[in-house]
Amino acid sequence: MPRLPPDRPPLLPRSAIVGLLAGAGVLPWPYSPHTAHAAPATHAMHAMAGAARWQAAHLPMAPPALPPGSRFIPLVDGMSIQGLSLSAYVFEAPMPPADLAAWLTARQPALRDLWIMPDAVVLAGIADGLHWVARMSDAGAGRTRGTISALPTERHVASPDPSGRGDPVQAVPWQLPGGRLLFELRSRDDDAMVVQQVWTHGSAPLPLGEKLARELAREGWTAAGGDAARQRWTRGRVTLLVTIVPLDPGSGVNAVVRIGA
C-alpha cells in the first residue's frame, strides 16, 4: 500500500460528514459527551472526512506519541462540529494494528475502550475534558494507517477553542425562521468560512420554500438560481444554498453558507 503523500492527506467532501453525522443522529445539539462516547467508531470515521491542510501550530491538541518511524499529517481546516473545535491527524506507523493499539492504550489513558471492526481497530475514551478516538487499519508489511482525533466535551461560551482562549465564534448570517437546528459543521476553504447546517421545520416543503424565498428577498438577499426546493442566494460576500426535502410531518432543510472569498 502506498505511504502517506508528503504534503496532504486524501480529501472527502464535507457534505459526507453532514449526511453521515446528521443522518445517524450521533451528535445532537448541544453536543453531549455521553452520546459521543456511545458512538466512537462513527466519530472516528468522520474525523477522516472533510479534511484539508492546516498549519500544525493552529491545532489546539497534540496527538499522542507513536512508535519511532511514524509520521503524522494534521487534518481539518478550522473545523468545528456542534460548536466544538476538532483536532484530527492521519498517521502511518511501523507496527501492526493490534500492537499499535496496545502501544496507544499504554500511553494515552483516554484510549481505553476497544472495538474490533471488519476492517479496523478502534480505540476511544474521555479524559481531561477531551473525547479521543483512534481508528487503525492494516496497511500491509507490518504497518498501520489511521486517524486520531480529539473533540472537547464542553465548549467555552465565547470560543470554539477548547482552551477557551480562541477568537469568539463568528455568527452565521442566516438562520431558518421557525426551524430547529439539528447539526452544524464549520470549516475553512481557502479564505472563506463554510457552515453546513441541517434543520427541521414543521411546514411542508413547497409552502416553506415559497415563504423562505419571500423572507430572503425582503432581507436583501439576491436570488441566484434554483427553485422553491433548491434555492441559491447571495448577499455581499456571502452565498447561501438551501435544499428542502419532505420529512414527515414537515421538512428537512440542508443549508450551506459560504462567507468570504
Secondary structure as UniProt FT lines:
FT   HELIX           14..24
FT   HELIX           33..38
FT   HELIX           40..48
FT   HELIX           56..58
FT   TURN            68..69
FT   STRAND          71..75
FT   STRAND          80..81
FT   TURN            82..83
FT   STRAND          84..85
FT   STRAND          87..93
FT   HELIX           97..107
FT   TURN            109..110
FT   STRAND          113..117
FT   TURN            118..119
FT   STRAND          120..127
FT   TURN            128..129
FT   STRAND          130..140
FT   TURN            141..142
FT   STRAND          143..152
FT   TURN            157..158
FT   TURN            162..163
FT   TURN            177..178
FT   STRAND          180..189
FT   TURN            190..191
FT   STRAND          192..201
FT   HELIX           205..218
FT   TURN            219..220
FT   STRAND          222..226
FT   STRAND          230..235
FT   TURN            236..237
FT   STRAND          238..247
FT   TURN            248..249
FT   STRAND          250..259
//
